[in-house]
């Protein structure tokens, strides 16, 4: 059964510029589908169209009328007196209505317990139990604890909570409502690592349908069965999780590039053949007709667009070779805010080339530790000492610029003392080009500010890089870019992150801050997870990646070079009668016409099945077979024509 059917959706915010341009796909009941695409591709717009918050310009969205849909990016307006607990309790409105009706019937039955009343009461009692009426408090505590909503926050006015806290409480309400279709727009943005793991476990057991937008690649790997990428307003389908998508997208790029190059070569060959026939055919109308036919085939030979790689930043950190072993020493370090002690660290030493991930719940002091290392804050006691040869650089979680009215270009010129052209060249490597460089830095998004700060950092010769949530606010291509840049950086790295994909790739040492205690573990994040789970007696939630059964390129393709009926193609003989040659040419022309009609029919079928990715794969394979057969038929036709 289909839960979400998207058909030929078009949506434009500027005339003539469709953000969604004929988008079509289906989501089946019980599927967990990840929506991928660059920032601005239209992912959030699509979710708003699905919920009816927006209307499309063209196309239809169909969903079962009896199913309940919830969107996490939408935070409803609640009465001013509502606490966080009241918001979560709103999930049980239907149960409260059943309970109220049961109480009314109890009052009536006390005066006159007719069989009809008893039957009605029994039916309500059965529904109340079946829908969880007797376990609402337990369920609310379970979900709130899983999403790490503390008791003191639950008693607060919902209106007084931060945006992230409201999102967390609203997510709890949606989960408690037993929503049939969940639309999750960046659900992990305001969750710490443990709450994210709880949500992953919940989605693993969830029986409904989920459509998920997320930049958390680890989360996508754990939760989705299928990926749909929105690109140029249309859908590309991938039958696996995020890791499958990365491999498959690269395979498709290489396949399309190879096909494009093959078609270009074939087109060139046919054009040359047409030119020869034209030269031979002076005064011979038949040869001139053949020349025009071959030229037409040359035009039709190119069906594949040249694939473009995603435009990403291209730069790397400047490095300064480290002299000596000591990069950082921390001893007897204590820091508090008021009566709350963040941490008390006895002794830690960092050596050159280490890559340290600082992890822990929100509010445990991770960013404060980074500021202490960078000497932007002073400790209550103890020391943080950088080695004498250390040259550090720091990317804070929230990037601020002193002169907010300066343009991007002027900010770089003044801070780096470079010429306007040199500044433009460097900004271009970070995807700031054209008129964008004249934007005021105060008007930039969080991701754009991070990119500009990185542009400024990367020019320096540094050997200690401190990054606080470096992948926050970045879309997936930009996250992959910064990973490439960090991967090439060979000096010491200390980074704070909730991005487990990033942590897993780079960390060789873990600092986990919990309840004022820093656990220093030398090893990868995967090793630390196993250590933590074995130590706590908890069960391994697993880090396995689904959907990686990718057939290698060229496997299962079968042998090519056979004719339309599967017979080996006949080779042209050198000495044949003119009548035999004409007969063979007519046969080939009939075969060519037949295959070209098949191609036209396939194009129509592809349009009819544009939302069925498995059918499209099947049609694409058939199209490749026909194109290859046509190429061989035209080669033979050309050989006989020359003869």
N, C-alpha and C positions, 0 to 999 in steps of 0.2 A: 504493500500500500504506500502511495506517495503522500508524504506529509507537507512538503513545500514544492510547488511547481512554479517555476519562473519561466515565462515565455516572452521572448522578444522585447525585453524591457529597455526603454530608452528614457534617459533623464538628462536634461541640460540645465545649468544655472546661468549660462551665457548663450545667447542665440548662436546657433551653428556650431556649438562646442559641446557635444554629448559626453558627459562623464561616464554614462552607461549607454552602450550603443548596440542594441540588439542582443542583450544578455539573456541566455537561456540555460537552465539546468533544473534537475529534479533532486530532491533529497528524500530518500525512502524512510519509512518508519523505523526508528531505532538507530539510524545512522548517526555518527559523529563526524561532521564535515568541517574542515578548516578552510576559512576564506583567506587567501593569500593575495598579496599585491603591494605595490609601493604605497606610501602615504599619498593620499589624494586620488587613488585609483577608483574610489567609489564604494569601498566595503561598508563603511558606516552608513552611507546613503542608502545602500541596499537594505540594511537591517531596518532602517526607518520606513522604507517603502513597504517592507513585509508587515510591519506592525500597523501601518496606516497613518503613521505620523506625517508622512509625505505622500504625494500622489505622483505616479509616473506620467511622463508625457505620452508614452505609447506602451503597449504590451499588457500582460495580465499576470497576476500573482494569485495562485489558488491554494487554499489550505482547508483542511476539514473543519467544518463549522463547530463541531462538538468538542474540538480540542483547545486547551488553554495554552496561550503563548505568553512567554515572559522575556523582556529585554533588559539586560543588566545595565546598559548605559542610561536607561531612563530611570530617574528617581522621582517617583510621584510626590505630589505635595500632600503632606499630612497635616491634620490640625495642630495648631501651635503648641498645645499642651502634651502632645504625644512624646513619650520616651522611646528609646531604641527598643525596649521590650514591647511597647505598644505596637510598634511597626512590625516586629516579628510576629506578634500575636494576631496581626491583621490577616496572616495566612490562614487562620482558622475560623474565618467569618462563617463559612458554610456549616462548620461543626457547631458553632454557637447558635446558629439558626435552628439546627436539628435539636440541640439541647433545650432551647427555649420552647420548641413545640412539644418536646417530651414532657417538660414541666407543666405545660398547659394541660396536656392530656392526663397527667397524674392528678391534677386538681379536679378535672371532670370525673375521673374514675373513682375518686374518693367519695363522690356523691352518687354516681351511677355507673358501675363497671360493666357496661354492655359488651357483648362479644366483639362488636365492631370497633369499639374504642381499644379493647385489648389487642386486637389484630393490628390496628394502626400503630399502637405503641410498640408492639413487638417488631414491626417493620422498621420503625425509626431507631429502636435500640440496636437492631442488627446493623443498620447503616452506620450508626454512630461508632460502634465497635470496629466495623470493617474499615472505616476511614481513619482510624487512629484516635478517636475521641478520648480514650482513656490514657493515652500516652503523650499528649501534647506537650506537657511540661518537660518530660524526659527528652523528647525530640528537639525541643527548643534549646535545652541545655547542651545536647549533643552537637547540634549544628553551630551554636554560638561558640562552644569550646573549640570545635574543629577549625572554625574561621578565626579563632583567637580574638573574640570580642569579650573583653574582661567584664566582670560583674559591675564594677563601678561605672563603666561606660554604658552598660545596659540601662542604668537608672537615669542617665543624662537625657536632657531634652534632645530630640532628634535634630532639631533646628540648630542646636549649638555645636553639633559635630562637624569635623572637617569633611571636605569632599571625599577623601579616601575612606574615612570612617562611615560616612553615609552609604558609599558604594558597598562596603562590606556588610553592613546591616541589611541593605536592600537585597544583596545576593542571598543572605540567610533567609529572608522572607520568601524569595522565589523558590529556594530549595524546599522550604517547609510547605509551600503551596502544592507540592507535587505537580508542578507545571509539566504539561505534555511535551511542549516544544520550547527549548531554551535557546535564546539568542544571546550569546556572550560576547561582548565587545571589550577586549582587553581585560578579562576578569582577574588576572594576576597582578595588575598594575599596583594595587594597594594591599597586596598580600605578602607576608613574609614567607620564607622558604617552607616552613612547616605547615602553614595554612594552605599554601599552594599544593603541597603533597597531599593534604587532606582532601582538597577539591579534586585532585587527580583520582584519588581513591573513590570519591563519591561518583564522579563521572564514569568510572569503570563499572560501577554497579547500577548506574542510572538506566532505567528501561525506556526512557523517552528519547526524543530526537534532539540533537544539539547542533547548532551552527555557530562556529567559534572563530572570532578574529583575535589573533594574539601575535605578539612579537617574541614570545617566550618559546623558543624552539624545542627546548626540553619538554615543556608542557604539551606542545603539539605532538611531539613524538609519543608521549604517554597516552594521549586522549583521543586522537582522531583516527578514523579508519580510511579517510579519503580527503584529498585536497583539491580545491578549486581555486585557480589563480585568475584574478581579474586583471586583464591587460588590454589596453586600448578599448575599454568598454565591453569586452567580450570575455567568455569563459574558456579556460584551458583546464582539462581534467587530468587528475593524477590518482591512481588507485592504490594509495598507501599513505603513510604518515609523512612528516616533514623530511626525514632523512631520505626516504624513498623519492620525494619530490626533488630534492637537490640533485640526486644521481640521475633521475629520469629527465630532468630539465636539461642537464648538460648533454645527456645522450641525444635528446631531441634536437638540441642546437647543432651538435656535430652532424647528425643525420640530415638536417635541413640544409646545412652548409654544403655537405657533400652532394646532396641532390641538386642544389642550386648551381654548384660548379659543374656538375655533370651535364645539366641542362644547358648551361651557357656554352660548354664545349660542343654539345650536339647542335645547338643553334648556329654556332660559328661554322661547323662542318657543312650543315645544310645550306647556309647562305653562300658558302664557297661553291657548293655543287650547283646551286641555282645560277650563280654567276657564270659557271662554265657552260651550263645548258643554254643560257641566254646568249653567250658568245657563239656557241655552235649553231644556235637556232636562227641566225640571221637569214630571213627568207623562208624559214620552215615554221609554219604556224604551230604544228604539233609540238615541236621542241620548245617553242616559246610558251605554250600552255603548260608543259611539264615544268619549265623554269618557274612560272608563277605558282604552280602547285607546291613545288619544293619550298619556295619562299614563304608561302602560307604556312607550311609545316614548320619552318624555322621559327616563325612568330609564335606558333602554338607550342613549340617545344619548351618554352620557358613558362612554367606554371608556378614556380616556387619563388617567393620573395627572398631576397638576401636577408638572412637572420641577423638581428642586432643583439649584441650583448647588452645587458642592463648597464646604463650609464652609472658608474660609481666613482668615488673619489680615488685618486691615484697619488699617493704620497707615502712617505715612511718617516719614522722618527729618526732624527739625527742622533748619533751615539758618540759618547766619549769613552775611550778605553779606560777601564777602571784599574787603578794602581793600588795594590794592597788588598788585604782580605776584609777589613772591617768596613761595612757599609753603614750599619746602624746598631747602636747598643741602647737597650731600654733596661733601666734598673730601678726597682722600688717605685714604680710609677703609679700614682693615685690621682683620680680626678672625680670630683663630685659636683652636683648642681643642687644647692641647698642642702637638704638632709639626705638626698639620694646619691649614693655612691655608684658611679658607673663601673669602675674596675679598679683593681689593685694588682699590678703586674710586677712580679718579683724580679725576674731577669730573663732577657731575650737578646740574642745576638743574630744579626742578619749578615750573611756573607754575599759576595759578588755573584750575580747570575741567578739568584733565587727568585722564584715566582710565587708570591704569597697571596692567597685569597683570604680576605677578612669577611667572615660570615657571622650571622646571628640575627635575632629578631629585630624589628624596628624599635628604636629607642634604647638599644643596649650600649650605644656609645661608639659605634664603628666610625662614623664621620668625625667624631671628636678625636678619636685616636689618630686619624689621618691628619687632622689639623695640628695635633701635638707633634707628630713626626715632621710636619712642614713648618713648625714653629709659628703657626698662626694663632695658637693658644698656648697658655702657660699651664703646666701641671700644678696641682695642689702640693705635691711633693714628688721627689724622685727626679730622674734625668732621662732625657731622650737625646742621644748624641749621634750626630752624623759623622762619618769618617772624614778625614781631612781632604781627601781627593774627590768627595762626592759633589756632583752637580745635579740637584733634583729639579723635577718639574711636576706640577700638580694640576689635575683636572677635578674641580669640585663638583658635587652633585648638582648644585644650583649655580649656574654661571652668571656672574654679574659683570657689567662693564661700567667704569667710572663715568664716562661721557656718553650718555644714552642717546644724545642727538647727533652724534657723529655717524657718518655712513660706515658701512662695512669696509669700504676701500680706505677711507681716512683713518679708521681705527688701526688697520694693519700698517699703513704708512707711518703713523706716529709712534706706534708701539715697537716696530721693528726697524725703523729708520731705513726704509727701502724706497726705491723710485716707484712712481705710479705704475709703470709697466711691469716691474718685478712683482709688485703687489698683486696686479691683475693676473699674472701668470700663476702665482701661488694660489690665489683664490679660485682660479679655474680648476685646479687640481682637487679642490674641495667642493666642487659643484656650485660655486658662486660665479655666475657669468652674466654678460650683457648688462641690462639695467638693474639686475639684482644687487650689484655691488654698491648701488647708491641708496639702498634701504638703510634706514636708521637702525642702529643695533638695539635700541629700546623696543622696536617693533618686531623683532625676530621671535620665532617660536623657540621652545626649549631645545629642540634638536638642532636648529640652525645656530643657536648660541654655542652649543657644544662643538659643532663643526668649526665655527670660527675660532674658538679657544684652542682646539686641536691644531688648527692651521698655524696659530701663533706659537704653540708649544713645539711643534715638530721641526722648527727651524733651528732650535737650540741643540747644542752638543750636550746630551744628558746621559747620566748613568744610574739614576734612580728615578723611576717613573711611578707616581702615586695617582691612581685613578679611583674616583668615587662614583660608582654606578655609571661606568662609561657607556653602557648600551642603552641607558634610559633615553626615552624620547626619539630613538632611532628606529627607522623601519628596517626590515630584514636585509635588503641589499647593503645598507649603511652599516649594520651590525657585522655583516660578513667582511666588509671593507676594513673596519677597525680591527677585526680579528687577524686579517692578513698583515696589517701594519704591526700589531703587537707580536705576531708570529715571527716577523723579521727582526724585531728588536731583541738584541741579545744580552742586554744588561739587566740590572735588578728591577723587579716589578712588584709593587704592592697594590692590590686592587680590592675594592669593596664591591660586591655584586650579589644580586639575587638571581642572576642569569646563570642557571646551572649548566647550560650548554657552554657558555664562556668559561665558567670555573673549571668544568671537566676538561676542557681543551688545554688550559694553560697552567693551572695550579700544580706546583710541586710541593707545596706546604700549605697547611690550613691553620688559620687562627679563628677559632670559634668562641665568640663572647656570649656567655650565658650567665645570668644572675651574678654579674660582677666578676666572674672567673673566666680567664682566657685559656682555652685548651690549645696547646701548640702541637700540631700533628705533622710530622714530616712524611709526606706521601700525597697521592692524588686525591681528588674529591671522591672518586668511587671507592678508593681504599678507606677513606675516612668514614664514608657511609657504612661500610661493612663493619668497621671498628666500633662505630657508635651503636649500631643495631645489635651487634653481638654483646657489647658491654651493657646495653640496657635490657637485653633479653627480648627486644622487639623483633618482629618478623621483617624479613627483607621485602621491601615494597618493589624491588626490582628496577633495573634501569634498562631492560631489554628494549630494543627498537623493533617495532612491527613494520611489516610491509616492505622488507628489503629484498624480496625474491626477484631481483632484476635479472633478466636474461642478458648476458653479455652481448655486445654489439656484434652482429653478424651471425649469431647462433640461431638455428632454426629457420634460416632464411630460405633454405632449399637452393637447388641449382637453377640458375637462370639461363637464358639463351635458347629457350624453346619457343616454337611457334605457337600460334593461337590455339591449336588443338593439342598442344603438348608434344608434337612431333619435333624432332631436331630440324632446324631451319635448313632448307636446301641451299647448297652453294651454287653460285652462277657458273655455268660452264662457259668455256672460252669460245668454242666453235658451235654455234647454233644457227639454225635457219631463221631468217627474219620473222617468218610466221610464228615460229616457236617462241621467239623473244616477245613478240606482241601478245601472244597468248599468256605468257608468264606475267607480263606487265599488267594485263587486265585482271588476272587472278590476284596479284598483289594489291592492285587498287581496290578490288572488292573487299579484301581482308582489311586494308587500311580504313576504308569507309566504315566497315562493321565495327572496328575497334574504337573509332572516333565517336560513333553513335553511343557505344557503351560508356565512353568517358563522359559524354553529356548526360547520360542517364544517371551515372554515379554522382555527378555534381548535384543533380536534383535530389537524389537520395540523401546526400550529405546535408542539404538544407532541411529536408524533412526530419532528419534524426539529429539535429544540431545539439540537442540536450542529452543525447544518449552516448556517453563516452565510449562504452564497449562496442556499440554498433559503429561508431565513427572509426575506431581502430580497425575493425574488420573491413570497412569500406576503404580505408586508407591503404590497407595491404593489397586489396583487389586492384585499386587504382595504380599502385606501383607495378603490379604484374602486367597490367594492360599497357602502361607507358613503356615498360621495358620491351614488351612484344612489338609495340608500334615502332620503337627505335630500330629493332632488327628488321622489321618489314620494310622500313624506309631505306635502310642500308642496302637491302636486296634490290629494292625498286631502283635506287640510284645506280647500282652496278649494272642492271639490265638496261637502264636508260642510256648509260655511257656506251654499252655494247651496241 
